[in-house]
Amino acid sequence: MATTPNYFAFYGLPEGFLLDEAALKTKYYQLSRELHPDFHAQDTPAAQAEALRLSTLNTDAYRTLASADARMAYLLGQHGLLEEGSAQNQLPSDFLM
């Protein structure tokens, strides 16, 4: 069961270990410009909080997906394969492709 947001869906990228790193970087910078809290200083407190939440999500998602090791751990965690007793969980053979 997923305990963190789906970072692939956040960026509109297909889920998998291999990804288009240029597309990831493009989406990250695009969202960074749109979501940066400084650009929402005149918004309502609720809108400012949402901008901060999404900006933080953007940073966390990028840091995770940009690193092969972090991406692998994230994928395994999202599918419950890092949990104790998770041997019964099976992934399709093409999952990492």
C-alpha angles and dihedrals in degrees: 000000000000115000097177130052118274101261093190092056090046089061096034091242127139113258115251144100094262112063141164100266093190091055090048092052092046092051091046094053092043092053092042089060093046099043106036107130092228089068091055099050092117094048126101116280090254092052090047091052091049092049090051092048093050093043089053091047089051092053094045092047093049094047090050098045096040092060116070092210094047091044091054093048090047093051093048091046093049089056094045094248096128093057125100111269094015095134090108091063112097131194126201113264092246094052095110095044 
